[in-house]
């Protein structure tokens, strides 16, 4: 029995020592050949130059192309209203009829005065002609001839005065019929039949507005205007004739307006209270969809950048100083940090002016695993930018550095 127990003890000690030796060898093997961690994988996009059409979205309001306030030019009682409120009228169309009786009487009186003056002219002419011959043979005195000549000129002057009175009376009589000065849509009437009106009164009888085409007046801050001029001067943007700049419109409900417009002019004076200038654009309005006073947003063409560099926003961050930064995969697949200059947002991209070059591999995925100086394994992310022009809509309220 003792022999058996001794054998068991020796066997257990041998197994323990063997296990310790194997463990030591294994640890030595691991210490001698440590495992290499694989390089982290990051998603990248290749930066390329693109043709970008830059636009600015500005708020504004519509206004009528022509506005005419209808006022009476003679006083009297309104006998008739000859139009339907809210309809289109033509220039020269009769709108109101003012009682013409007193003006008709004045016109008839002026006609009679003219007839009397013309009648007095005949004897004055005959007398002047007789005295002209008689004075040559001293049959009448020179004084008598001078009196006859003066009487003839006075009769001629009376005729001219009477004709002017007839013309004035005719004009006043015509003014009793109030006509539309322009073509357009007429609003509500401020008077009814039987109302007393006066010449050139302060309150208009009605207002006519021409709605096709219409103006859209928008405001642009002076800072945006200066930035645009600097970009054009530096060659960053190319622009066509500003008078032919295309403008698109977005309605209050967010739907686009079907008809494009053109820029007319820019105000030359800055509004001191708002620090902005007014831009006037003109739009066709055949369906009369645009009404005066509507709030709209105008998308105004600024210019075209033929060599624009766009960077996805998800690949751009800010350092503690507020500078825009990006991580790119450089030589030997090592991460490089870049400080870049961004101009504005274009959709989900930044327009970059400095810091990135065509061909750079910008990291947009796996940024938490990428550290400057470390080696990474870049893989393509998304699709490469296309060659078609990109239309950029920029709101001035979006601040960018």
C-alpha positions as CSV (number, residue, x, y, z in Angstrom):
1,X,0.0,0.0,0.0
2,X,2.8,2.4,0.9
3,X,4.5,1.6,-2.4
4,X,1.3,2.4,-4.3
5,X,0.8,5.8,-2.5
6,X,4.4,6.8,-3.1
7,X,3.8,6.0,-6.8
8,X,0.7,8.2,-6.9
9,X,2.5,11.1,-5.3
10,X,5.5,10.9,-7.7
11,X,3.1,10.8,-10.6
12,X,1.2,13.9,-9.5
13,X,4.4,15.8,-8.9
14,X,5.6,14.8,-12.4
15,X,2.5,16.0,-14.1
16,X,2.5,19.3,-12.2
17,X,6.2,20.0,-13.2
18,X,5.4,19.0,-16.8
19,X,2.5,21.4,-17.0
20,X,4.7,24.2,-15.5
21,X,7.3,23.6,-18.1
22,X,4.8,23.7,-21.0
23,X,3.3,27.0,-19.7
24,X,6.7,28.6,-19.5
25,X,7.6,27.6,-23.0
26,X,4.3,28.9,-24.3
27,X,4.8,32.2,-22.6
28,X,8.3,32.5,-24.0
29,X,6.9,31.8,-27.5
30,X,4.3,34.5,-27.1
31,X,6.9,37.0,-25.8
32,X,9.2,36.3,-28.6
33,X,6.6,36.7,-31.5
34,X,3.9,39.3,-30.5
35,X,0.7,39.4,-32.8
36,X,0.5,42.6,-35.1
37,X,-2.8,44.5,-34.9
38,X,-4.4,45.2,-38.4
39,X,-4.6,48.8,-39.7
40,X,-8.0,50.4,-39.1
41,X,-10.3,50.7,-42.1
42,X,-11.6,54.2,-43.0
43,X,-14.0,55.3,-45.7
44,X,-12.6,58.0,-48.1
45,X,-13.8,60.0,-51.1
46,X,-11.5,61.3,-53.7
47,X,-11.6,65.1,-54.1
48,X,-12.2,66.3,-57.6
49,X,-12.7,69.7,-59.3
50,X,-16.3,70.3,-60.5
51,X,-18.3,73.0,-62.3
52,X,-20.6,74.6,-59.8
53,X,-23.3,77.2,-60.5
54,X,-23.7,79.4,-57.4
55,X,-27.0,81.0,-56.5
56,X,-28.3,82.9,-53.6
57,X,-31.8,82.6,-52.1
58,X,-33.3,86.0,-51.1
59,X,-36.6,86.9,-49.7
60,X,-38.8,89.5,-51.2
61,X,-42.3,90.6,-52.2
62,X,-44.1,91.0,-55.5
63,X,-45.4,94.3,-56.8
64,X,-47.5,95.3,-59.8
65,X,-45.7,96.3,-63.0
66,X,-48.0,99.3,-63.4
67,X,-50.3,100.9,-60.8
68,X,-52.9,103.6,-61.6
69,X,-55.2,105.2,-59.0
70,X,-58.3,106.4,-60.7
71,X,-59.4,109.9,-59.5
72,X,-61.9,112.3,-61.0
73,X,-60.7,115.4,-62.7
74,X,-64.0,117.3,-62.4
75,X,-66.5,117.4,-59.6
76,X,-70.0,116.1,-59.7
77,X,-72.5,113.3,-58.8
78,X,-71.6,109.7,-59.9
79,X,-74.5,108.6,-62.2
80,X,-73.1,105.2,-63.2
81,X,-70.4,102.7,-62.4
82,X,-69.6,101.0,-65.7
83,X,-67.3,98.1,-64.7
84,X,-67.3,95.0,-62.5
85,X,-65.0,94.9,-59.6
86,X,-62.0,92.5,-59.8
87,X,-62.1,92.2,-63.6
88,X,-59.6,93.1,-66.3
89,X,-60.2,96.5,-68.0
90,X,-58.6,98.0,-71.1
91,X,-56.9,101.4,-71.3
92,X,-59.6,104.0,-72.3
93,X,-62.5,101.9,-71.1
94,X,-65.3,103.9,-69.4
95,X,-65.4,103.3,-65.6
96,X,-67.7,106.0,-64.2
97,X,-70.1,108.6,-65.5
98,X,-70.3,111.9,-63.7
99,X,-73.4,114.1,-64.2
100,X,-72.4,116.1,-67.3
101,X,-75.3,118.6,-67.4
102,X,-73.4,121.7,-66.0
103,X,-70.3,120.9,-68.2
104,X,-72.5,120.5,-71.2
105,X,-74.0,123.9,-70.6
106,X,-70.6,125.5,-70.2
107,X,-69.5,123.9,-73.4
108,X,-72.5,125.3,-75.3
109,X,-71.9,128.7,-73.8
110,X,-68.3,128.6,-75.0
111,X,-69.5,127.7,-78.5
112,X,-71.8,130.7,-78.5
113,X,-69.1,133.0,-77.4
114,X,-66.9,131.7,-80.2
115,X,-69.7,132.3,-82.8
116,X,-70.1,135.9,-81.6
117,X,-66.4,136.5,-81.9
118,X,-66.3,135.1,-85.4
119,X,-69.3,137.3,-86.3
120,X,-67.6,140.5,-85.0
121,X,-64.5,139.6,-87.0
122,X,-66.2,140.1,-90.5
123,X,-67.1,143.9,-90.2
124,X,-63.7,144.6,-88.5
125,X,-62.0,143.0,-91.5
126,X,-64.0,145.0,-94.1
127,X,-63.5,148.3,-92.3
128,X,-59.8,147.8,-92.0
129,X,-59.6,146.9,-95.8
130,X,-61.6,150.1,-96.8
131,X,-59.6,152.4,-94.5
132,X,-56.3,150.9,-95.9
133,X,-57.2,152.2,-99.4
134,X,-58.6,155.5,-98.2
135,X,-55.7,156.5,-96.1
136,X,-53.5,156.2,-99.1
137,X,-55.4,159.1,-100.8
138,X,-55.9,161.0,-97.5
139,X,-59.6,160.4,-97.6
140,X,-59.5,159.3,-93.9
141,X,-57.1,160.3,-91.3
142,X,-54.2,158.0,-90.2
143,X,-55.8,157.9,-86.8
144,X,-59.0,156.4,-88.2
145,X,-57.1,153.7,-90.0
146,X,-55.1,152.8,-86.9
147,X,-58.4,152.5,-84.9
148,X,-59.8,150.1,-87.6
149,X,-56.6,148.0,-87.6
150,X,-56.6,147.8,-83.8
151,X,-60.3,146.7,-83.9
152,X,-59.5,144.0,-86.3
153,X,-56.7,142.6,-84.1
154,X,-59.0,142.7,-81.1
155,X,-61.6,140.7,-83.0
156,X,-59.0,138.1,-83.9
157,X,-57.8,137.9,-80.3
158,X,-61.4,137.4,-79.2
159,X,-61.7,134.4,-81.5
160,X,-58.5,132.8,-80.2
161,X,-59.8,133.3,-76.6
162,X,-63.2,131.9,-77.5
163,X,-61.6,128.8,-79.1
164,X,-59.5,128.2,-76.0
165,X,-62.6,128.5,-73.9
166,X,-64.4,125.9,-76.1
167,X,-61.4,123.5,-75.8
168,X,-61.4,123.9,-72.0
169,X,-65.1,123.3,-71.8
170,X,-64.8,120.2,-74.1
171,X,-62.0,118.8,-71.9
172,X,-64.1,119.2,-68.8
173,X,-67.1,117.7,-70.5
174,X,-65.0,114.7,-71.5
175,X,-63.7,114.3,-67.9
176,X,-67.2,113.6,-66.8
177,X,-66.6,110.2,-68.3
178,X,-63.9,108.6,-66.1
179,X,-61.8,106.3,-68.2
180,X,-59.1,103.6,-67.4
181,X,-55.6,105.1,-67.8
182,X,-53.9,101.7,-68.2
183,X,-54.9,98.1,-68.9
184,X,-55.0,95.8,-65.9
185,X,-57.1,94.3,-63.2
186,X,-59.3,96.8,-61.3
187,X,-60.0,96.5,-57.6
188,X,-63.0,97.4,-55.6
189,X,-64.8,100.7,-56.1
190,X,-64.6,103.2,-53.2
191,X,-67.8,105.1,-54.3
192,X,-71.3,104.1,-55.4
193,X,-73.9,105.6,-57.7
194,X,-75.0,109.0,-56.3
195,X,-71.8,109.8,-54.5
196,X,-70.4,113.3,-54.8
197,X,-66.8,113.5,-56.0
198,X,-64.4,116.4,-56.4
199,X,-61.6,117.1,-58.8
200,X,-58.3,115.5,-57.8
201,X,-59.6,114.3,-54.5
202,X,-57.2,112.4,-52.2
203,X,-59.1,109.1,-52.1
204,X,-59.0,107.2,-55.4
205,X,-62.2,105.9,-56.9
206,X,-60.5,102.6,-57.7
207,X,-57.0,101.2,-58.4
208,X,-55.9,99.4,-61.5
209,X,-52.8,97.1,-61.5
210,X,-51.1,95.5,-64.4
211,X,-50.2,91.9,-63.3
212,X,-48.4,90.6,-66.3
213,X,-45.5,90.9,-65.9
214,X,-44.8,91.6,-62.2
215,X,-41.9,92.9,-60.2
216,X,-40.2,91.0,-57.4
217,X,-38.2,93.2,-55.1
218,X,-35.7,91.3,-52.9
219,X,-33.1,92.6,-50.5
220,X,-29.4,91.5,-50.2
221,X,-27.1,92.4,-47.4
222,X,-24.1,94.5,-48.2
223,X,-21.7,91.9,-46.8
224,X,-23.1,89.3,-49.3
225,X,-22.8,91.9,-52.1
226,X,-19.1,92.7,-51.2
227,X,-18.3,88.9,-51.0
228,X,-19.8,88.4,-54.5
229,X,-17.8,91.3,-56.0
230,X,-14.6,90.0,-54.4
231,X,-15.2,86.5,-55.8
232,X,-15.8,88.0,-59.3
233,X,-12.7,90.2,-59.1
234,X,-10.5,87.3,-58.0
235,X,-11.7,85.0,-60.8
236,X,-13.2,82.5,-58.3
237,X,-16.6,83.1,-60.0
238,X,-17.4,83.9,-63.7
239,X,-20.6,85.8,-64.3
240,X,-22.6,86.8,-67.4
241,X,-24.1,90.2,-67.9
242,X,-25.9,91.0,-64.6
243,X,-28.8,92.5,-66.5
244,X,-29.4,89.1,-68.0
245,X,-29.0,87.1,-64.8
246,X,-31.6,84.3,-64.5
247,X,-33.8,84.3,-61.4
248,X,-36.1,81.5,-60.2
249,X,-38.9,81.9,-57.8
250,X,-40.1,79.8,-54.8
251,X,-43.7,80.5,-53.6
252,X,-44.9,80.8,-50.1
253,X,-45.9,77.2,-49.9
254,X,-42.5,76.0,-51.1
255,X,-43.5,75.1,-54.6
256,X,-41.3,76.5,-57.5
257,X,-42.8,79.0,-59.9
258,X,-42.9,77.8,-63.5
259,X,-41.6,80.9,-65.3
260,X,-38.0,82.1,-64.8
261,X,-37.4,85.9,-64.5
262,X,-34.5,88.3,-65.1
263,X,-32.7,90.8,-63.1
264,X,-33.6,94.4,-63.9
265,X,-31.3,96.5,-61.7
266,X,-29.7,96.9,-58.2
267,X,-30.4,99.9,-56.0
268,X,-27.5,102.2,-55.7
269,X,-28.2,103.3,-52.1
270,X,-27.9,101.2,-49.0
271,X,-30.7,101.1,-46.5
272,X,-29.2,102.5,-43.4
273,X,-31.6,100.8,-41.0
274,X,-31.1,97.3,-42.5
275,X,-27.7,97.5,-44.2
276,X,-29.1,96.0,-47.4
277,X,-29.7,96.9,-51.0
278,X,-32.8,96.2,-53.1
279,X,-32.6,94.1,-56.2
280,X,-35.5,94.3,-58.7
281,X,-36.4,91.3,-60.8
282,X,-39.2,90.9,-63.4
283,X,-41.3,87.8,-64.0
284,X,-43.9,86.9,-66.5
285,X,-47.3,86.2,-64.9
286,X,-49.7,84.9,-67.6
287,X,-51.8,82.9,-65.2
288,X,-52.0,85.8,-62.7
289,X,-50.7,83.4,-60.0
290,X,-48.5,86.1,-58.5
291,X,-50.5,88.9,-56.8
292,X,-49.0,92.2,-55.5
293,X,-47.8,91.9,-51.9
294,X,-47.1,88.1,-51.9
295,X,-44.0,86.9,-50.0
296,X,-41.7,84.9,-52.2
297,X,-38.1,83.7,-52.3
298,X,-36.0,84.5,-55.3
299,X,-33.1,82.2,-56.3
300,X,-30.6,84.6,-58.0
301,X,-27.7,83.5,-60.1
302,X,-24.3,84.7,-58.8
303,X,-21.9,83.0,-61.2
304,X,-20.1,79.8,-62.1
305,X,-17.0,78.3,-60.5
306,X,-15.4,76.0,-63.1
307,X,-12.8,74.6,-60.6
308,X,-14.8,74.2,-57.4
309,X,-13.8,71.7,-54.8
310,X,-16.7,70.2,-52.7
311,X,-16.1,68.3,-49.5
312,X,-18.8,66.3,-47.7
313,X,-19.9,68.0,-44.5
314,X,-19.5,64.7,-42.6
315,X,-15.7,64.9,-43.3
316,X,-15.2,68.4,-42.0
317,X,-15.0,69.3,-38.3
318,X,-13.9,72.3,-36.3
319,X,-11.0,72.7,-33.9
320,X,-11.2,74.6,-30.6
321,X,-10.3,77.8,-32.4
322,X,-13.2,77.4,-34.8
323,X,-11.1,76.6,-37.9
324,X,-12.4,74.0,-40.3
325,X,-10.2,70.9,-40.4
326,X,-10.1,67.7,-42.4
327,X,-8.3,64.4,-42.3
328,X,-6.8,63.0,-45.5
329,X,-4.9,59.8,-46.3
330,X,-1.5,60.8,-47.5
331,X,1.6,58.9,-48.6
332,X,2.0,55.4,-47.3
333,X,-1.6,55.5,-46.2
334,X,-0.8,57.7,-43.2
335,X,-3.4,60.1,-41.9
336,X,-2.7,63.8,-42.3
337,X,-4.6,66.7,-40.6
338,X,-5.4,69.7,-42.8
339,X,-6.7,73.2,-41.8
340,X,-9.0,74.3,-44.7
341,X,-10.9,77.4,-45.7
342,X,-14.6,76.9,-46.5
343,X,-16.8,79.4,-48.3
344,X,-20.3,78.2,-47.9
345,X,-22.5,75.1,-47.8
346,X,-23.9,73.6,-51.0
347,X,-26.4,70.9,-50.2
348,X,-24.6,68.5,-47.9
349,X,-21.2,69.7,-49.0
350,X,-18.8,72.5,-48.2
351,X,-17.3,74.6,-50.9
352,X,-13.6,74.6,-50.1
353,X,-11.3,77.5,-51.2
354,X,-8.0,76.4,-49.6
355,X,-6.6,73.3,-47.9
356,X,-7.7,70.5,-50.3
357,X,-6.4,69.6,-53.7
358,X,-7.7,67.4,-56.5
359,X,-6.8,63.8,-55.9
360,X,-6.8,64.1,-52.0
361,X,-8.4,61.2,-50.2
362,X,-10.7,62.7,-47.7
363,X,-11.7,60.6,-44.7
364,X,-15.5,60.7,-44.2
365,X,-16.1,57.4,-42.3
366,X,-14.1,56.0,-39.4
367,X,-12.8,59.4,-38.1
368,X,-12.8,58.1,-34.5
369,X,-10.2,55.4,-35.6
370,X,-8.0,57.8,-37.6
371,X,-5.3,59.7,-35.8
372,X,-2.8,62.0,-37.5
373,X,0.4,60.0,-38.3
374,X,-1.2,56.5,-38.0
375,X,-1.5,54.1,-40.9
376,X,-5.0,53.2,-42.1
377,X,-6.5,51.1,-44.8
378,X,-8.6,53.4,-47.1
379,X,-11.7,52.0,-48.8
380,X,-14.0,53.9,-51.2
381,X,-17.1,55.5,-49.6
382,X,-20.1,56.4,-51.7
383,X,-19.8,57.5,-55.3
384,X,-17.4,59.9,-56.9
385,X,-18.7,63.4,-57.8
386,X,-20.1,63.6,-61.2
387,X,-19.2,65.9,-64.1
388,X,-22.5,67.6,-64.4
389,X,-22.9,71.1,-63.0
390,X,-24.2,71.3,-59.4
391,X,-26.6,74.1,-58.6
392,X,-25.9,75.6,-55.2
393,X,-28.7,77.4,-53.3
394,X,-27.3,79.4,-50.4
395,X,-29.3,81.2,-47.7
396,X,-27.6,84.3,-46.4
397,X,-28.5,83.4,-42.8
398,X,-26.2,80.3,-43.0
399,X,-22.9,81.5,-41.4
400,X,-19.7,80.1,-42.7
401,X,-16.1,80.9,-42.2
